[in-house]
Structures are given as C-alpha cells and as structure tokens.
C-alpha cells in the first residue's frame, strides 16, 4: 500500500513534463527519430528539415516530384506518425 506522498517514477516524470511544458519538444524529437522508420530511407534522404509547431508537422523536401507525391498522402503521413507517437498529436502536415 502506498503512502499519500509516494508516486511511481512514471507519474513523477509525467508531472515534470507537464510542469515544465516539455511535451512539444519531446514530440518533435520523437518525430525526428521515427521519420526514417515510418517513411523509409529514400524519403528520409530527401527530407532536409522536420519541425513540429502548434501540432503541425512541417517537412522540407528537396525533391519536387517527391514533394508533390507526399502532398497527396498527407493524411496517411499524419496517421502513421500519430500511431508511432501513441496519441493524436499531429493535426496537420505541411510539406514545403
């Protein structure tokens, strides 16, 4: 039985993340780390920058044909990234 001031490590870390408002930075780091796994090495090679701001995923793609192709699959990209993160965090994908 726990005392009233005892908490699990998970609870303490979640409270710290919320208190210091670190969740957006954690999500951005996670998206960058899973991008190659989710999209593959070829697409990852042409991706020059990945940013997450205000729940929008901004992708800079250096190849114009690939950029056009990915524009058609923005919803699928959003769905795959959110599944990897484990929550519905990304609301929109912007490809530049």
Buried (B, 14 or more C-beta within 10 A) or exposed (E): EEEEEEEEEEEEEEEEEEEEEEEEEEBBEBBBEBBBEBBEEEBEEBBEEBEBEEEEBBBBBEBEEBBEEBBEBBEEBBBBBBEBBEEEBBEEBEBE
